[in-house]
Amino acid sequence: MLACSDASEKKPDHLLSEKDMALILIDAHLGEAGLLQIPRDRDSNQAYYARYMEIVYKKHKVDPKAFEESYKYYARDPKKLDA
């Protein structure tokens, strides 16, 4: 018996391109690395990172929900983001 395709493998309606996703992830990782260089408590780091990501979303003109859905999609097959 053949199984139906898993619904979680479906592409999100607003899937970001591989290139856009890679560029956003670069900015996210650079920001995270920078924020971790400054000694703060964990809650403060999370708050600063959330604010930083708002700036990244604006820079790339992307909706946070579209990023999150695309992130989950690409996380299942990270090789899609190899550039």
SULJO-V196883 format. One record per pair of residues at least 4 apart in sequence whose C-alpha atoms are under 6 Angstrom apart, sorted by sequence separation. I is the first residue (numbers start at 1). GAP is how many residues later the second one is. D is the distance in Angstrom with one decimal. If there is no record, write none. Layout:
# SULJO-V196883
i:I gap:GAP d:D
i:I gap:GAP d:D
This chain:
# SULJO-V196883
i:45 gap:4 d:6.0
i:57 gap:4 d:5.7
i:66 gap:4 d:6.0
i:67 gap:4 d:5.9
i:71 gap:4 d:5.9
i:74 gap:4 d:5.5
i:16 gap:5 d:6.0
i:57 gap:5 d:5.1
i:14 gap:52 d:5.7
i:16 gap:54 d:5.9
i:15 gap:55 d:5.2
i:18 gap:63 d:5.6
